[in-house]
Amino acid sequence: MSHPYRTIPELFDLQAGGPLVRIPHQLDVPFTPRVRSLVDTAEFQRLRQITQLGLAARIYPGATHTRFEHALGVFHNALRYLWQLGKDERFAATVSPHQAEVLMVAALLHDLGHWPFCHPIEDMALTDLPPHEQFAAQFLAPDRELGQVLQSEWGIAPEEVLDVLVAKTDSPALRLMRSILSGPIDIDKMDYLERDSLHAGVPYGRNFDRARLIQSLLVNEAGDGLAISAKGKTAAELMVFARYVMFSEVYWHHAVRSATCMFARSFYELHRSLDLKTLFQQSEFDVIRELRLKATNTNVSSLLDGLFGAKRRLHKRVLELSLYQTPDLYRQIAGRSYGDLLNVARSLSERIARELSCEVGPTDLLIDAPPLHKEVEFKVNIYYPKERQYHPLSQVSPVVNALARTQFDDYVKRVRLFAEPVLAKQLAGRREFVNWLADAAAK
């Protein structure tokens, strides 16, 4: 039987060869004229100026890869998924060739609305922040180059792409498409785990069999999402664990979180004096320059100098709380609003100043805690053809079951206190510090 998406040129080139662009690690991404027409727009080229991991490069020097590179990787995964899933009769009957092309474009443009340092800024849940989906809509507007290219070269209305990125309508086909782009085994995670691991110089995100996992893809029992066949079970288990370890060792590495905490505190102090709609459309370099300029003669000037100045100077970890070591105090602090955390830090700073008879500046002590939102749980079904039954992966895998029975965030995202280096030395070894924090958190 011929493939239902054989007329899509990028899928043909994936198999037969053709114009391509190469990205790490040794990936040949089909680069047909209509793909090039999207990539060459000013709206997409902007992603060259936004790093994927932002502040992590202060700790992992190689982690300077961009959302531009990541977007091409996700697009490449979309092609691989579509080629495999097109062999599933139920998928081909649900997702038309036109919808397959919409998914391809949505994969390429999935980070279009993100701005520099988007995740640490959004984690603060500030009420006056514009949603990044709003920027995606602006960049795809009919009067923008990208929106025009999408219609003229692809025959796709911008609204079709936006509907995949941010659900406005519903259908089995759209649910299937969204599960490919954002779900337990989606094309986004499939790329960023490997890419972030590669550039950070660690093995954790690369130790699972992507090819095997993709070969096992099929439609779930309800027909509106992805599942995997039994032959992909081990690859799925390793992907779950890869994500767990990447959060533990890279994304929530204590020094990465120190840099993130310093940035968040600075942005919080300055954001009301900034034109955010204009700022967020700029490059990462321009955002840093604007923040440092606004920070002149403010409390956060030293924080931004420590992050982006000539000499790196990060706050030091002075306390770390986890659910299994200090459950009561951890629960008192984790998940609190950013404003609450500032109040706790302020109260604790005053206590330290009294107890140690020293001066503690308003940004000398910073509290980092898991944000209000939680990571999506890994829920996917395994299909056993002999039984003709689907079973949740967590039921047939002791590895995934162990993770599913606990809250992912509680074990990879710690509550941490960071202090300016001189203050950190004064606090070193003081056991009563935990009691001071408990008192401050209880107020």
N, C-alpha and C positions, 0 to 999 in steps of 0.2 A: 504494500500500500504506500502511495506517495505521501510525503509529509504535508500536512495541511497548511503550513506556513512557508512552503518552498518558494513562493513568489516574493517573499520579503528579502530584498537584496542583502541586507546585513547578515541574515541567517545563512544565506547561500555562501557569502564570503567567509563566514566562520568555518564552514566545512571545506570550501574549494580554494580559498586564498583570494586575495584582491588587495585593494588599497588598505593600508593599516597604519596605526600609530602604536609604538611600543611603550609600555609602562612596566615598572618593576612589579613582580619579578618575572621577566621573560614572558610577558603577556602580549599577544598580538590582538589589538582591538580593531575590528573592522571600521574603516574610516572612509565610507562612501561619500560622494559629494554632498548628499543631504545631511549626513552626520556632521561633516565639516562645516556646513552652512550654519548649524546650530552652535557648534563649538567656537566658531570665529566671531560670534556676536559679542558686543561689549558686555552684555549682561552675564554671559557665561564666562568670558575671559576674566571677569572680576574674581572668580573663584581661584585664580592663580595667586591672588594676593591675600588669601585666607588660609592659614595653616589648619590642618585637621585636628591636631592635638593642642594647639595654642601654647600654653605655659609649660607643657611637659618637656619641651625642648630645652628648658633651663636645667633639666635633670638628665634627660636622654638626648645628647647632642644631635643625634641623627634624626630625631623626630620632627623634622621641619617640612615633611610632605604636606601637600595642600589638598583642599577640597576638590580642586580641579582634577588632580590625579585620582583621588578616591571616586569621583563621579564617573570617570572613564572606567574604573574597575567595576563599579556597580552596574554600569551599562553592559560591560562584557559578561557579567554574571547573568544579567537578564536574558541575553542571547542564549547562554548555555542552558538556563532553566527552560526557556521556551522551546528549544530544540528537543530537550528531553520530554517535557510535558506534552508537546504536540503529538507524541506517540501514544498518549493516553486518550482513548476515544471520548471519554466523558469531558476531559479538558477541552479538546478540539471542538466538541459540540457546544460548549459553553462560551468559550472565548474566541471571537471571530478574528480573522487576520487583521482587520482594522484595529480591534481592541488590543491585539498583540503589539501592534506598532505604537499605540498609545502608551502601553506599559513600558516599552523600550524607551520612549521619550521621557516618561515620568521617572524612570531609573536614572537617565542621564541628568535630569534637572531636579532630582529629589532634594538637593541641598541649596537650591537656587536662592531661597529666602534667608539663608543663614548669614549672620553678620560675624565679624571678628569677636572671638571669645564668647560666642553665643551661649554655650552651656553653663559656664559659671555665672553669667549674668542672669539667665533664665532661672537657675536654681534658687536665686534669692526671692523669686516670686513677687517682685515689686509691682505695685498696682498700676503704675503709669508707663509700663513698657509696652510698646507695640508688638503684637505677635509676629513671629517671623513668617507665618503664612501670609500675612498682609504684604510683605515684601515680595514674595513669590508672585502674588497676584499683580502687583505693580510691574514687575519685570516682564510679565506675560501679557500686559495690556495691549490692545490692538494698535496703539500708536508707538509701541516700542519695537525695535528691530527684531527681537527674539519672537514676539508674538506674530509679527508679519512673516518671518521665515517659516515658522511652524505651520502657518496656513498655506503659504505659497509652495513650499517644498515638500511638505508632508501631508497636506490635506487634513490636518488635525486642528480642531478649534482649541484655543487655550483652556477653555472651560472643561474640556475633556481631561486634560492633564491635571488641572487643579482638583478635579473631582476624585482622582485617584490619590493625590497627595493629602487632601483634606476632605473627608467624606461629606458630600452634600446630598447625593442620591444613593439608592441602594438597589442591588441586583446580585444574583449569584455570580455573574461574571465579574462585577466590581469587587465583590468580597474576595474572590479568587485572586484578582490582580493585586489587591491591597495586601493579601497574605504573603504574596511573593515579595512585595516591596517592604513590608513591615509586619513581621510575624516571627514565630519561634525559629524558623530556619530560613530567614529571608536573605535576599541578595545583598542587603546593606551590611548585616553582620558578617556574612560570608567574606566580604571584602575587607571590612575594617579590622577584623581580628587578625587576618594575615598581614595586611599592610602596616598596621600600627606595630605589630610584633616585629616585622622586618625592619622598619625604620628605627624603632627603639633599640634594636640589637638584642632582642630576647627571643627565646624559642617558643614561649607559651602559647601564642595565638596561631602557631603554624602546625601544631602537632595533632591534626586530624585530617582524615582522608576526604578532601573536597570532591574529588572525582567520583569516589564511591557514593558519597552522599547525594550528589546530583543525579547519578545514575539510578538511584532508588526512589526519586521523587514520583509521586502520583497524587491523585485527588482524594480528599478525605471522604468518609462515608456520607456526609451531608452534601457533598458536591460543591462546597463553598470555601474550601481552604486546602492547604497542603497537608499531606501525610507522607510517610516513607515506607517502603517495603522492608521486610525483615532483614534483607541483606545490607541495609544501611544503618542498622541498629548500633553497631560499634562506632561507626563514624559519627552518629548523632550523639552518643554518650561522650565522645571525646570533644565534640564541639561545645557541649554544655560545660565540660570541665575547662576547656580553653577559655571560655568567656569568664568563668569564675576566677581563674588564675590571673587573667589580664586585668580584671578589676582590682584584685588583691595586690598585684605586683607592679602595675603600671598606672592605671587610671586613678587609683586611690593610694598610690605610694606616698609615704608621709611627706617627702620633700616636694612632690608634685602638688599635694594638698596645701603645703605651706605657701607655695607660690600662688595657688588658686585663691587661698584665703586672703593674702595680701592684696591681690587684684580686686577681689570682691569688696573688701573694705574700702578700697580707694574709689571704686565705681559708685558704691553706695553714697559716699560723701559728696561726689561730684555730679551725679546724674541729673539732678534738678537744674543744674546750670548749663546743661548741654541740650542742643537740638538733636534729639535722638534719631528722628527720622532721617535727617541728613547724615549724621555721624555713622549710622549703621549701613549706609550705602558706600562707605569709603573703604579703602584698603586697611589691612591690619597696621601697616606702618603709619598711616594717617591717623588712625584711632589712637595709637600709642602717643603720637606727637600731640594730638589734641588734649588727651588726658593729662599728659605731663605739663602742658602749658596751663591748663585750668588748675592744676594742683599747686602751682607756684605760691609759696607763702601760706600753705594750708597744712593741716595735720597729716595729710597723706602723701605729701611730697617725698618724704624719705622712703615710703613703701614703694612708690613707683620708681624711684631712683634705684632701689635695691633690686627691682625686677628688670628694669630696662636701661639702667645707667651703665657707665663704663665698667663698674665693678659689681658683680653679683653679690648681694647680701640678703639672704633669706632668714626669716624668723626660724628659730630652732624649736623642735618638739620638746615640750617639758612634761607632758602628760598624755596618756592614751587610754581610752576606756573602750571596752568591748562588752558585748552582751553576756559572754560566758565567764568573764572575770569580775566585772562590776555591774551586774544587771540592773540594780536599783538606780544607781546614778546615771548609767547609760540611758535608761528609759526616761529619766528626768530631763535629759538634754536633747536626745535624738529626736528629730522631727519637729523641733520648735521653729517658729518663724524667725527670719533673719533679725527682725527688730528685737525679739526676745533674747536672742543670742548676744546682741550688742549690749543689752541691759545687764545680762549676767556677767559679761566681760567687764563692764564698767564697775559693777559692784565688787567683783573679784579684784580688780585693779586697786580700788580704794582700800580693800582689806590688806592686800600685799603691801601697799605703801605704808599703812599703819604698823603692821607687824614687823616689817623689815626696816622701817624708818628710812625709806628711800623714795625717790620720785619715780612715779610710773606714768608715762605719757599716755594719751588717749588711744594710741594705736600700738602701744608696746606689747599688749596681750591680745591675742585673737583666738576665738573659738571656732572650730570647724566641726560641723555635725552633718549627718545625712539629711538631705533636703526632704521636704514634705512628700514629694512624689516617690514612688517605688519603682524599681526595675520590673519590667514585664517578666512574669514567670515563664519558664520553658515548658510549654504544653504542646505536645505533638503526638499523634497516634501512629502506631506501627501496624502495618497490614501483613497478616500471615495468610498467604494464598491457599495453603492446604486446608486451613480451617475456614477460610473466607471470612475472617473476623479482624476487626481493628481493636487494638489494645493501647491504652495510654502508655507512653514510654516510661513514665514513672512507675508503672505497675510491673513492668518486665525488666527493669534495670535497677539493680541495687545502688549504682552510682547516682543516677538521677533521682531515685527515690529518697536518698539521703539528703540531697539538696532540696527536693520538693517539700520535704517535711519541715524545713526551716525557712526563715525569711532570708533570702539571698542578701539583702542589704545589710542585715544585722551582723553578718559575718565578714563582709568585705569592706564595709564602710564604717570606720571607727569614729568615735568622738575624740577629737584631739585638741590640745591647747598648744599654741605656738607663742613664743616670746621673742622679743628683740634680743639679739645675742648676748649683750651685757646683762640684761635682766635674767636671761635663761641660766647664766652661770650662778646668779644669786639664788635661784630657785632649785638648782640641782640638789637632789638628795633630800629635800624637805618633805617628809611624809605627811605633815599636817596640811600641806597644800591641797590634798584631796578633800579634807574636811572643809577648808575655806571655800572650795568650789561647790560642795554640797550645800553650804549655807547660802551662797550667792544664788544658786539655782532654785532654792526653795522660796526666795523672796517674791 
